[in-house]
Amino acid sequence: MTNPGNTLTSVFDDSVVLIGFSIIVVAFVVTLIAILWLSKLYWQLKRDYGGLLPIVDGNKNDIYGLCSAALTVNENTATTHEQLHDLKQQLAQLVEKMNEFQQSELVNVNSPYNVDIRKIRDGASIDELMHQSDLSYDEAALLIRLHGSKKTT
C-alpha cells in the first residue's frame, strides 16, 4: 500500500519544482524583454548621438571662430586706442602752437610792418608806402612783392 504521506510529499515536491521552474521562466522572459527594450534604447541613443556629433563639432568651430574674431577686434581696438591717443597729443601740441602764434600776432598787430602790410592788402602803391611809412623804395617794393595781391596774367 502506498503511504498517503509519501504521495502528499511527492505532489508537494512536484508543485514546488513546477512553481520554481515557472518563476525561472518568468524571470528569463522578463530579463529577455528588458534586454530587448534596452538594446532598442541603445540603438536610438547611438543614432541620436551620431546626429548630434556634427552639430556639436560645428558649434565648437563657430565658437573657435568667434573667439579668434574677438581677439582680432581686441587687438584692433588697442591699436586704434593708441593711434587716437597719439592724435590727441598731436592736436594738443597744435593747439598750443596756435595759441602761441595768436599771442605773438596780438603783440605784433601794431608793429609798423603789420600796418604797412594791411595798407598793401588794401591796395597801397610803392609811392604811398614811401610817403606814409617813411620807407625806402626797395623796402616798399619788397613788401608789395611779398604781401601784395597775386594777379594772374
Secondary structure by P-SEA (a helix, b strand, c coil): cccaaaaaaaaaaaaaaaaaaaaaaaaaaaaaaaaaaaaaaaaaaaaaaaaaaaaaaaaaaaaaaaaaaaaaaaaaaaaaaaaaaaaaaaaaaaaaaaaaaaaaaaaacccaaaaaaaaaaacccaaaaaaaccccaaaaaaaaaaccccccc
